[in-house]
Amino acid sequence: MLKRSENHPVVYLAGKITGDPDYRKKFRQAEVKLAYMDYIVLNPAALPAGLDPSDYMRISLAMLESADVVVLLPDFEASEGATIEERYASYIEKAVYMYDRFIE
C-alpha cells in the first residue's frame, strides 16, 4: 500500500546498470513515463559515474527506503544489484511491481 498521497507516490526504479551501455537511456525512458503518470521517480541511473559499487548500493538502498514502491525493469534479474534491491524490498515488505504491469 502506498504511504504518500495517491497523487504523488514515490517510485524507485531497479534494473540492470553494470554492463548495459544504454542503461541511462533505458532508465530515463522509464522515469519520464512514470513522471508523466504523476509519480515522483528515484532513478539510480542518474547517479554520477566514478563511485565504488558498494557506494552505489548504499545510495540505492537509501533511495529505495525513501520510496513507496519499487518498480523492476524487465532486465532486473540480469543484475546482481537489482536482485539484491528486489530481495531487500520484499524482505522489508515494500510493494514491488514489474514495470510493464505497473504502468498498465
N, C-alpha and C positions, 0 to 999 in steps of 0.2 A: 504494500500500500504506500502511496506517495505521501510524504510528510508535508511538503510545502503546498502552497496554493495550487490548485489544479490548473491555474492559468500559466504558471511558470515553473514547473518542476525542473530539477537539475538532473542531467543525464551525463554519465561517464561513459566514454567510448573505449572499448577494448578490442584490439586486433593485432595482427602481425605488423611489426615495425622492422625489426632486425632482418636484413636480407631481402627486404622488399624495396627496390629503388623508387617505386611510386607511392610509398606509404603516405607521404604528406598529402598528395592529391586525393587518395582514397579516403583518408580521414577527413579532409576538408570538405569533400563532397557530402559525406555523411553529416558533418557538422552543419553545413548550410541547409540541408534538407530538414534536419531536426530543429534548427533555429527558426526556419520558416514555419514550422509547426508549433512555435511558441515555447520550445524547450530552451533552457539555459544549458549549454553544452560545455563539458570539461573535456578537452581534447589533448591527450598526452603527446600526440604527434606535433603539437605546436611548441613543445619544449625546445630549448636551444641545443645544438649539437655540441659534443665535446665532454659530456659528463660520463662518469663510470656507470656501467649497467646497474650496479647496486644503488647509485644515486637516483637513476630514473625510476627504479622500482619503489624506493621510499617516497619519492614525489608522487608517483602514480597512485600508490596506496592511500596517500593523504587526500588526493583528489577524489578517489573512489569513496573514501569515508565521508566526504562532503556531499556526495551525490545522493539523490533519492532512488535512482535506478541505474543499473549497469546495462549497457546495450553492447552486445557482442557482434562484431563484424563477421561476415561469413568465414573468414580465414583464421579466426582466433585460435583454433585447435592446432594450427601450424606454428604457434608461438608459445615458447616456454613462459614468457612473461604474462601473456594474455590468459593462459590457462591457470597460472597462479592467481591472477586477478579474479577469474571466474570462480575458482575454488574458494578463495577468501570471501568474496561477496556472498556466495552460497552459505559458507560457514557462519557468517555474521547475520544471516537471514535478510540480506538486502535483495530486493527484487532484481532478477536477471532475465533479460529477454534477448532473443536473436533479433538482429537488426531488421530483417525482412518482415518478421511477424510484428515487430514493434511499430513500424511505420504504416501498417495496414489500416 
